[in-house]
Every structure is written in structure tokens, then in C-alpha cells.
């Protein structure tokens, strides 16, 4: 078991700096998820931790050891890749055992570890099959088992669910979470899917253009986003944003709609242009007042309904009760739970508490 510490870690490709002096600490036995859009640097960071990419400046510690120049094989880490990376000519057992065999691990110890990992991952009945006889979810379990048998200090997952269909992705996601709770090993998981990040992580690291935007628990980044980027990235459907300005003890939107705010909160707001952020679940259909809008699309989800509407030329979305069934083209009004809304500086995007 080991913590991971990045100190002013910098990565460049030629003249382009992709990771500019990042500081980050991952505690021993913590499950941390790196999340962000494509090109944000999350996979690069993972590969740096694994030793697959060199560091241009700064220091990387695994436990108390600086591993800047330590080769991957000596870092005591195990990595699960997006594309499984299984040997097609080997059985499941041999794929899982291969890494231990190259380390001259005794045969009975190999058998014990493979059997235990196979039972934990529910692939015991497939040990004699070749990878081509397995489904995508089963192959990913084999790849995870191959990592597990090594008993590493750190597990690294590089978007391991991306190639799975929606149902399998949900199943394997749950298995990885259960595995993390069972093994109590430090885990770093990379994904572009914020739902995976929210459901799996002890803490989430949200990245944009190589910079850490926020680090926190799923509830912290959801309820207290540090800036407009985080607020818009975390949450499904995404948060709605409205241009606004302070007007006395309330807000005025671009169409002249006025929304009340708690007096002390309004008093702290600057006179500069603002962005009002409202999550879909904090918009409610009502008979009159609030935001006037016209329904464009209705998506029934069973437990609730997503109502997309046009406001000031842009599409927004509300999550409402399934009993409420407006139709496309209907003129409606939405009440805004301003006590649950978020406010951001329009210029910098920083959250205004």
C-alpha cells in the first residue's frame, strides 16, 4: 500500500506544456478518479505515475520513494488498460499467471492467487478459455485479475470501461468499486465519463488543459463547484447557465425576468456581469411567473422526465416529475430554486459563495 505525491510535476511535448507544475496528493488506500474532457492531461498523468512517460520537472513519490527515474517494472504498480491487452493464444489462467511466472513465483502460490482473484471477479469457470471465447466484460475482468494477482502497491486504470456497452459498463463499474472496498489498495482511475467518476471515487480530480480545477469528494464537487467549468462538467444532464446581473436584492436575467435572492447573499454580489447556474432538478414547472419558456423536446425516463426548453435562443433542460407531461411547442413557466442555484463571475468563471 502506498500514497502518491506529485510536487510541481511538469510534462512537455516539445515546446508545448501539457502538465504545468501540478501539485497533488493521493492518500494510501484512496480511490481517486481523474476526470475531464479529451486532451485535459488525465491519461498523461496516469502514464507518468506508471513510468511510461518521463517527467520534465518536479518530483513524483510513491510512498516515501521518489520514482522519477525508477523504471515501470520496479514501481510496484499494476495497470489495467482500455483495450484489455490479453495474450490471445493463452488461456485465462495463463494470462493471469504470466506476470507471476516471469517473477519466478512458486507454482502453488500462483495457483492460489489466480484462484482467489478469479473467484473475486466471478470468472472462475472461464480459466481454461481463450480470450476470443469471452465477452468484452469478461475480458476486462481477466485484465483486472492479471493486475490483482500481483498484489501491487497501486492500481492504475486507464479508461477500462470505454469499450463496454452500457449494461456491462454499469456492472463492471460496480465490481471495480466493490473490489476497491475489498482490496483496500490505492487506486487511480482515468475516465472522461463524469457518471463513472461520481459513482466510484473517494475523491475526484477534475482537469482542464493540464490544470487541476478542483479536488474533492463527489458531493463536494457537485454541491460546491469551484468554477463554472466544474459546475458544467459534473452533473447529468449538465447545469443550465443564464446571463444575469445583480438588481437590488435579486437577479435580473437577460430577458428582464427578475429572480429573488436571500438578502445577505444578494448584498455580497458584485455589480459585474454574472452567470446563474441552475441544475435541471432545481427547475420546476409552475402555472405562471419564473422563467417563461417554450418546450422543444420531452424525454420520459420512467422515474422522471427531462424537459428541454428554449430560453433567449439557447436550449436548457429541466428534470420534472413523470406526472408532468408538457408537449413540444407548449408555452410554460419554470420556477427557479434560487437557494440551490450557483453564481459565477462571468469574466473569470470563479464561483461566488
C-alpha positions as CSV (number, residue, x, y, z in Angstrom):
1,X,0.0,0.0,0.0
2,X,1.3,3.5,-0.8
3,X,0.4,7.1,-1.2
4,X,1.2,9.1,-4.3
5,X,2.5,12.6,-4.3
6,X,3.2,14.9,-7.2
7,X,5.2,18.0,-6.5
8,X,5.4,20.8,-9.2
9,X,5.3,18.0,-11.7
10,X,5.6,19.3,-15.3
11,X,5.3,17.5,-18.6
12,X,6.1,18.9,-22.1
13,X,5.9,17.7,-25.6
14,X,8.4,19.8,-27.5
15,X,7.5,23.4,-26.9
16,X,4.0,22.5,-25.7
17,X,3.5,22.2,-21.9
18,X,0.6,19.8,-21.3
19,X,1.0,19.5,-17.5
20,X,2.1,22.8,-16.0
21,X,3.6,22.3,-12.5
22,X,0.8,20.2,-10.8
23,X,0.7,19.5,-7.1
24,X,-1.4,16.6,-5.9
25,X,-1.6,14.1,-3.1
26,X,-3.4,10.8,-3.1
27,X,-3.7,9.1,0.2
28,X,-2.8,5.5,1.0
29,X,-5.8,3.2,0.1
30,X,-7.7,6.0,-1.5
31,X,-9.7,5.6,-4.8
32,X,-9.1,8.7,-6.9
33,X,-10.6,9.4,-10.3
34,X,-9.0,11.7,-12.8
35,X,-11.8,13.2,-15.0
36,X,-12.0,15.8,-17.7
37,X,-12.6,16.3,-21.4
38,X,-10.3,14.8,-24.1
39,X,-6.9,16.4,-24.1
40,X,-7.0,17.6,-20.5
41,X,-4.0,15.6,-19.4
42,X,-5.6,12.8,-17.3
43,X,-4.1,9.9,-19.3
44,X,-0.7,11.6,-19.5
45,X,-0.7,11.9,-15.7
46,X,-1.6,8.2,-15.3
47,X,1.2,7.2,-17.7
48,X,3.6,9.4,-15.7
49,X,2.7,7.6,-12.5
50,X,3.1,4.3,-14.3
51,X,6.6,5.3,-15.5
52,X,5.5,5.2,-19.2
53,X,6.2,8.9,-19.7
54,X,9.2,10.8,-18.5
55,X,8.9,13.9,-16.2
56,X,10.4,17.2,-17.4
57,X,10.4,18.9,-14.0
58,X,9.2,18.3,-10.4
59,X,9.0,15.1,-8.4
60,X,6.8,12.0,-8.2
61,X,6.7,9.9,-5.0
62,X,5.1,6.5,-4.5
63,X,5.1,6.0,-0.7
64,X,8.3,7.6,0.6
65,X,10.3,6.9,-2.6
66,X,11.0,9.4,-5.3
67,X,10.4,7.4,-8.5
68,X,11.3,10.0,-11.2
69,X,13.9,7.7,-12.7
70,X,12.6,4.3,-11.5
71,X,11.5,2.1,-14.4
72,X,7.9,0.9,-14.5
73,X,8.7,-2.7,-13.5
74,X,10.3,-1.5,-10.2
75,X,7.5,0.8,-9.1
76,X,5.2,-2.0,-7.8
77,X,2.2,-0.8,-9.7
78,X,-0.3,-2.7,-11.9
79,X,-2.2,-1.1,-14.8
80,X,-5.4,-2.1,-16.4
81,X,-5.7,-0.8,-20.0
82,X,-8.7,0.2,-22.1
83,X,-8.0,-2.5,-24.7
84,X,-7.5,-5.4,-22.3
85,X,-4.0,-6.3,-23.7
86,X,-4.5,-10.0,-23.3
87,X,-2.4,-12.7,-25.0
88,X,-4.9,-14.3,-27.4
89,X,-3.1,-17.7,-27.6
90,X,-3.1,-18.1,-23.8
91,X,-5.9,-19.3,-21.6
92,X,-7.5,-17.0,-19.0
93,X,-5.4,-18.8,-16.3
94,X,-2.1,-18.4,-18.2
95,X,-2.9,-14.7,-18.9
96,X,-3.4,-14.1,-15.2
97,X,-0.4,-16.1,-14.2
98,X,2.1,-14.8,-16.7
99,X,3.4,-11.9,-14.8
100,X,3.9,-14.0,-11.7
101,X,5.7,-16.7,-13.7
102,X,8.2,-14.1,-15.1
103,X,9.0,-13.2,-11.5
104,X,9.7,-16.9,-10.6
105,X,6.8,-17.1,-8.2
106,X,6.2,-20.7,-6.9
107,X,3.6,-22.6,-8.9
108,X,1.4,-23.3,-5.8
109,X,1.4,-19.6,-4.9
110,X,0.5,-18.7,-8.5
111,X,-2.4,-21.1,-8.4
112,X,-3.6,-19.7,-5.1
113,X,-3.5,-16.1,-6.2
114,X,-5.2,-16.8,-9.6
115,X,-8.0,-18.8,-8.0
116,X,-8.6,-16.2,-5.4
117,X,-8.7,-13.4,-8.0
118,X,-10.9,-15.4,-10.3
119,X,-13.4,-16.0,-7.5
120,X,-13.5,-12.3,-6.6
121,X,-14.2,-11.4,-10.2
122,X,-16.6,-14.2,-10.9
123,X,-14.5,-15.7,-13.8
124,X,-13.6,-19.0,-12.1
125,X,-15.4,-21.1,-14.7
126,X,-13.6,-19.4,-17.6
127,X,-10.0,-20.1,-16.5
128,X,-9.4,-22.6,-19.4
129,X,-11.0,-20.5,-22.1
130,X,-9.1,-18.3,-24.6
131,X,-9.9,-14.6,-24.7
132,X,-11.7,-14.9,-28.0
133,X,-14.3,-17.1,-26.3
134,X,-15.1,-14.3,-23.7
135,X,-17.4,-11.3,-23.9
136,X,-15.9,-7.8,-23.5
137,X,-16.9,-7.6,-19.9
138,X,-15.3,-11.0,-19.1
139,X,-12.1,-9.9,-20.9
140,X,-11.9,-6.8,-18.8
141,X,-12.3,-8.9,-15.7
142,X,-9.4,-11.0,-16.8
143,X,-7.3,-7.9,-17.3
144,X,-8.2,-6.8,-13.8
145,X,-7.4,-10.2,-12.4
146,X,-4.0,-10.2,-14.0
147,X,-3.3,-7.0,-12.2
148,X,-4.8,-8.2,-8.9
149,X,-2.6,-11.3,-8.6
150,X,0.5,-9.2,-8.3
151,X,-0.7,-7.6,-5.1
152,X,0.7,-4.2,-6.1
153,X,1.0,-1.0,-4.0
154,X,-1.0,0.9,-6.6
155,X,-3.6,0.0,-9.2
156,X,-3.9,2.3,-12.3
157,X,-7.0,2.1,-14.6
158,X,-6.8,3.8,-18.0
159,X,-10.5,4.2,-19.1
160,X,-11.1,0.4,-18.7
161,X,-14.9,0.6,-19.3
162,X,-14.8,2.6,-22.6
163,X,-15.2,-0.4,-24.8
164,X,-18.1,-2.0,-23.0
165,X,-21.8,-1.5,-23.7
166,X,-24.0,0.5,-21.3
167,X,-25.2,-2.6,-19.3
168,X,-21.7,-4.1,-19.0
169,X,-20.2,-0.8,-18.1
170,X,-22.5,-0.4,-15.2
171,X,-21.8,-4.0,-14.0
172,X,-18.1,-3.8,-14.2
173,X,-18.1,-0.3,-12.6
174,X,-19.9,-1.8,-9.6
175,X,-17.4,-4.6,-9.5
176,X,-14.4,-2.3,-9.5
177,X,-16.0,-0.2,-6.7
178,X,-16.6,-3.4,-4.7
179,X,-13.1,-4.6,-5.4
180,X,-11.6,-1.3,-4.2
181,X,-13.5,-1.6,-0.9
182,X,-12.4,-5.2,-0.6
183,X,-8.7,-4.9,-1.5
184,X,-8.1,-1.6,0.3
185,X,-5.3,-0.6,-2.2
186,X,-4.5,2.8,-3.6
187,X,-6.3,3.1,-6.9
188,X,-6.2,5.8,-9.6
189,X,-8.8,5.6,-12.3
190,X,-9.0,7.7,-15.5
191,X,-12.2,8.4,-17.3
192,X,-14.0,11.1,-19.4
193,X,-17.3,10.0,-18.0
194,X,-18.4,12.1,-15.0
195,X,-21.0,9.5,-14.0
196,X,-18.2,6.9,-13.5
197,X,-16.3,9.5,-11.5
198,X,-19.2,10.4,-9.3
199,X,-20.2,6.8,-8.6
200,X,-16.8,5.3,-7.9
201,X,-14.4,7.8,-6.4
202,X,-13.5,8.7,-2.9
203,X,-12.2,11.9,-4.4
204,X,-12.4,13.3,-7.9
205,X,-9.6,15.3,-9.6
206,X,-11.2,17.5,-12.3
207,X,-8.7,18.6,-15.0
208,X,-8.8,21.1,-17.8
209,X,-5.9,21.8,-20.1
210,X,-3.5,20.1,-17.7
211,X,-4.6,22.2,-14.7
212,X,-6.4,20.9,-11.7
213,X,-9.8,22.8,-11.5
214,X,-11.0,21.1,-8.2
215,X,-10.2,18.2,-6.0
216,X,-13.0,16.9,-3.7
217,X,-15.5,14.2,-2.8
218,X,-18.3,13.6,-5.4
219,X,-20.7,15.5,-3.2
220,X,-18.3,18.4,-2.8
221,X,-17.7,18.9,-6.5
222,X,-21.4,18.5,-7.2
223,X,-22.7,20.8,-4.5
224,X,-19.8,23.3,-4.3
225,X,-18.2,23.6,-7.7
226,X,-15.1,25.8,-7.7
227,X,-15.9,27.4,-11.0
228,X,-18.2,27.4,-14.0
229,X,-16.2,24.7,-15.8
230,X,-16.6,22.2,-12.9
231,X,-20.3,23.1,-12.5
232,X,-20.9,22.4,-16.2
233,X,-18.9,19.3,-16.4
234,X,-20.2,17.5,-13.3
235,X,-23.8,16.5,-13.4
236,X,-26.0,14.8,-16.0
237,X,-27.8,16.5,-17.7
238,X,-25.4,19.4,-17.4
239,X,-26.1,22.5,-15.4
240,X,-28.1,25.4,-17.1
241,X,-26.4,28.8,-17.2
242,X,-28.1,32.1,-17.6
243,X,-26.5,35.6,-18.1
244,X,-27.5,37.7,-15.1
245,X,-26.8,40.9,-13.2
246,X,-27.4,42.0,-9.6
247,X,-30.6,44.0,-9.3
248,X,-31.2,45.3,-5.8
249,X,-31.9,42.2,-3.6
250,X,-32.3,39.9,-6.5
251,X,-31.1,39.0,-10.0
252,X,-32.2,40.2,-13.4
253,X,-31.8,37.8,-16.4
254,X,-31.2,38.9,-20.0
255,X,-34.9,38.9,-20.9
256,X,-35.8,41.0,-17.9
257,X,-37.0,38.2,-15.7
258,X,-36.3,39.0,-12.1
259,X,-35.5,36.3,-9.5
260,X,-35.4,37.0,-5.8
261,X,-32.3,36.1,-3.7
262,X,-31.8,35.9,0.0
263,X,-30.9,39.4,1.1
264,X,-27.5,38.7,2.7
265,X,-26.5,36.7,-0.4
266,X,-27.5,39.4,-2.8
267,X,-25.6,42.0,-0.7
268,X,-22.4,40.1,-1.3
269,X,-22.7,40.1,-5.1
270,X,-20.6,42.4,-7.2
271,X,-22.2,44.7,-9.8
272,X,-20.2,42.9,-12.5
273,X,-21.9,40.6,-15.1
274,X,-22.8,37.2,-13.6
275,X,-23.7,33.7,-14.6
276,X,-26.5,32.0,-12.8
277,X,-26.1,28.2,-12.7
278,X,-29.2,26.0,-12.1
279,X,-29.2,22.3,-12.1
280,X,-32.1,20.6,-14.0
281,X,-33.6,19.2,-10.8
282,X,-33.9,22.8,-9.4
283,X,-36.3,23.9,-12.1
284,X,-40.0,23.3,-11.5
285,X,-42.9,23.7,-13.8
286,X,-45.5,26.2,-12.5
287,X,-48.6,27.9,-13.7
288,X,-47.1,31.4,-14.0
289,X,-44.1,33.6,-13.0
290,X,-40.5,32.5,-13.1
291,X,-38.8,31.7,-16.4
292,X,-41.1,31.9,-19.4
293,X,-40.1,29.3,-22.0
294,X,-41.3,27.1,-24.9
295,X,-40.8,23.3,-24.7
296,X,-38.7,21.9,-27.6
297,X,-38.1,18.2,-26.6
298,X,-39.6,15.9,-23.9
299,X,-37.6,12.7,-22.8
300,X,-39.5,10.4,-20.5
301,X,-37.1,8.3,-18.4
302,X,-39.6,6.5,-16.2
303,X,-38.6,7.8,-12.8
304,X,-38.6,11.3,-14.1
305,X,-38.9,13.3,-17.3
306,X,-36.4,15.7,-19.0
307,X,-38.0,18.7,-20.5
308,X,-35.8,20.7,-22.9
309,X,-36.9,24.3,-23.5
310,X,-35.7,27.3,-25.4
311,X,-34.8,30.5,-23.4
312,X,-33.3,33.5,-25.1
313,X,-32.3,31.5,-28.1
314,X,-30.5,28.7,-26.2
315,X,-31.6,25.3,-25.1
316,X,-31.9,24.4,-21.4
317,X,-33.2,21.4,-19.6
318,X,-35.3,20.7,-16.5
319,X,-35.9,17.4,-14.6
320,X,-39.5,17.1,-13.6
321,X,-42.0,14.6,-12.2
322,X,-43.2,11.9,-14.7
323,X,-46.7,13.0,-14.0
324,X,-46.0,16.4,-15.6
325,X,-46.2,15.9,-19.3
326,X,-45.9,19.1,-21.3
327,X,-45.7,18.8,-25.1
328,X,-43.2,20.2,-27.6
329,X,-44.4,23.7,-28.5
330,X,-46.1,24.3,-25.2
331,X,-45.5,27.7,-23.5
332,X,-44.6,27.0,-19.9
333,X,-43.1,28.7,-16.8
334,X,-40.3,27.4,-14.7
335,X,-39.8,28.3,-11.1
336,X,-36.1,28.5,-10.0
337,X,-34.9,27.3,-6.6
338,X,-32.5,30.2,-6.2
339,X,-31.5,29.0,-2.8
340,X,-29.9,25.9,-4.5
341,X,-28.6,27.9,-7.5
342,X,-24.9,28.8,-8.1
343,X,-23.5,32.1,-9.1
344,X,-20.3,32.7,-11.0
345,X,-18.3,35.7,-12.1
346,X,-18.9,36.0,-15.9
347,X,-15.4,37.0,-16.7
348,X,-13.3,34.6,-14.7
349,X,-15.8,31.8,-14.1
350,X,-15.0,31.6,-10.4
351,X,-17.7,30.6,-8.0
352,X,-19.2,33.4,-5.9
353,X,-20.0,32.0,-2.4
